[in-house]
Amino acid sequence: MFYKNHELKDRENGFTLIEILLVIGIIAILAAVVIVAINPARQFAQARNSQRLSNVNTILNAVYQYAVDNTGILPSAITASTTEICKTGIATSSCAAANLINLSVLTTNEIYIVSLPLDPSCPLACATDGIGYTIIKSANGRITVAAPDAELSVTVSVTK
């Protein structure tokens, strides 16, 4: 009798292997669900797209601040065809040779913007001297700045 009670007492103090495996299985399933729900790759892509939208707005605001200070005249380098913008500090001749829009008038003396922002995917997604953002002037004089390398099938483009 003593032996039998002792055996029951040992079983009550610990967990069986099946119980432990069941708990580990449940935790693994919950962890998988949480990782799928959070999806870190998607979160990073959304963060890069948010940065792109901010950068596009920054460039467009600088262009219009320039126009306000110059009696409505936009930077002459902006054309009617969608073209990537040249990096800050690149020579005008290098920008022209690479078919990039030179907006150095915006960064001269840091009046409108200190430097043109780079796309988060640069240098992989940019031309050698480009910033990854494009600019175009419509027939009506409206300016559109876009981020052609936006992720998650999102269009990042702002027109004023």
C-alpha positions, 0 to 999 in steps of 0.5 A: 500500500505504501508503495502504491501511494508513493507511485501516485505521489510521483505522478502528481508532482511532474508533467508527462512527456505528452503534456510537455510536447503538447504545450510546446506544440501549442506555443509553436503554432501561436508563434507561427501565427504571430510571425505571419501576422506581424510579417517583418518583411512587409513592415520594412517595405511599408517603412521604406514606402513611408520614407519615399512619400516623405522624400517626394514631398520634400523635393516637391516643396523645395521646387515650389518654394523656389518658384515662389521666390522666382516669380512663379518660374520653375527650375529650368531643368525640369522637362516634360518627360519623366526623368530621374533626378541627379544627386546633390553635388554632381557636376551639371555635365555629369548629370546631362551625360547621364540624362538626369535632371539637375536640381542644384538650384534647390541646394545652392547655398542650402536655401530650399533644401540642404541635399536631395534625399536618396531613395531607400533602395539606392544605390541598387535601384538608382542610376549611378548619379541619380537619387531614385526619384523622378520628376516631370512637368505637365503641359499645364505646368504642374510638377509630379515627383514620383518614387518608381521603385516603391514596394508592395505594388504601391504608387508613391507620387505627388503632384502640385 
